[in-house]
Amino acid sequence: MAVLKKMRAMVMETAGQPLRLKELAVPHPGKGQVLIRVRACGVCRTDLHIIDGELDKPKLPLILGHEIIGTVAGMGEGVRGFHKGNRIGVPWLGSTCGTCRYCTEGSENLCEEARFTGYSIDGGYAEFTVADQRYCFHIPESYDDTAAAPLLCAGLIGYRSYRLAGEKLEKLGIYGFGAAAHIITQVAVYPEKRVYAFTRPGDTAAQEFARELGAVWAGDSTNSPPEPLDAAIIFAPVGSLVVDALRSVRKGGTVVCGGIHMSDIPSFPYKLLWEERIVRSVANLTRRDGEELLAIASRIPVKTAVELFPLEKANEALNKLRKGEVRGAAVLSIGNGSLMGGIHFACHPGTSTALSVNSSGDPL
């Protein structure tokens, strides 16, 4: 596999400004690193938080992107478990110290020295990237590149949120029906959990999408569910939803905040928290989360709905995500030839093909 000396990348130079398409040198893999020819990279809400300055300590200039699917194009000294040509996935968690209390107790996601892909390490809005091979994953062959990309963050954070919601839950509420929600709904309904989807007021398209994926009820976030919930996961970065979710869960129920950033939670009466209700957050992910989610997703199988954009249209993808106009997940298709844009429902080989539409919404 020939490796080029130059690559295209969409670069963030300062917060609040659009990304710029630039030509850069292809990075060189160091000890324990793999050089990856990027094939696809998901566009995540965390990327918006970085661009908008809500996560205020990124390296600059920065190449965003932490839902990376590609192939190994080169290796530094000491790489084990990957070979040139292997398909590989790179998540948000890029490295940890490996020796602190959190790392040794199985909570590497909380490591004080952790570094993150597309934030403190250059990510996948580029034709090539490098990554620490210890924090990369082999990708199931049943997924194509663009279908797999959303699993690397939307899927992983969603899965960790789902695990922390409780093992015995039967009725799960999901607030904010975007990339993570559409994956975790499928994970939850597979063992016959009852999913209740809450969307932006009036977003009937997202509500219908939730029902298509198996939700037993879907409605506005201002509504109450038809019955008390065992747990609720909040993916939308809206602090007031914590109060709404507390009103909706039963005694002893759990509310999980699944985002890396959220607006301030307004004050609320203690009686909403009383009766042993729990509010907790989710921080990052662990390698165990990745291994488990990829195995589960392949077995179900989870289908990812993706809207595709070429690399140079990354700003357009981010703007659509900000407006809530993406059905499922936005993905940059980088190494798969020219792309006009569109939406498709990515399926496993042998499964039924869902409706595909172009960027204007017309059936293909």
Beta strands, then each sheet from edge to edge (+ up, - down):
strand 1: 6-12
strand 2: 20-25
strand 3: 33-43
strand 4: 62-63
strand 5: 68-75
strand 6: 87-90
strand 7: 93-95
strand 8: 115-116
strand 9: 128-132
strand 10: 137-138
strand 11: 171-175
strand 12: 194-199
strand 13: 217-220
strand 14: 229-234
strand 15: 249-257
strand 16: 278-281
strand 17: 304-310
strand 18: 329-333
strand 19: 342-346
strand 20: 357-358
sheet 1: 2+ 1- 4+
sheet 2: 9+ 3- 5+ 6- 10+
sheet 3: 9+ 3- 18+ 17+ 19- 20+
sheet 4: 7+ 8-
sheet 5: 13+ 12+ 11+ 14+ 15+ 16+
end
